[in-house]
């Protein structure tokens, strides 16, 4: 089954830093996005 939900983290320079694709684990999107944002 292809993913229907994706979250993309893009930094201020327009570089894609992370693409999170998880159909069933919605909390994973927030968790991983916050981890990446903490490193920027």
N, C-alpha and C positions, 0 to 999 in steps of 0.2 A: 504494500500500500504506500503510495507516495505521500510525503509530508504535505500537509495543508496549512501548517502554521510555521512561520519563520520569524525570528527576531534578528535584526541586523544592528550591530554597534559600529558606528562610524565616528572617527575622531574629528577634531576641528579642522584638520587639513583635508578631510574628505576621504581618508583611507579607511577601508572596511577592516575593522579589527577582529570581528567575530560574527559568524552566522550560526545561530542556534536554531536547529530544526528538530522538534520533538512533538509528535502528534498527541501523545497521551499524557506526558508529564509537563503540565503547564507551568508549574513552579520552577521547573528547570530553566525556563527562559529568563525569569527574573533573577534567579540565583546566579546563572552564568553571566548575564549582562552586568549585574552589579560587581561581580568579580573583575571583569574586564575594565569597567569604568573606574574601579579603585586603582588600577595600574596606570591610568592615563594622567 
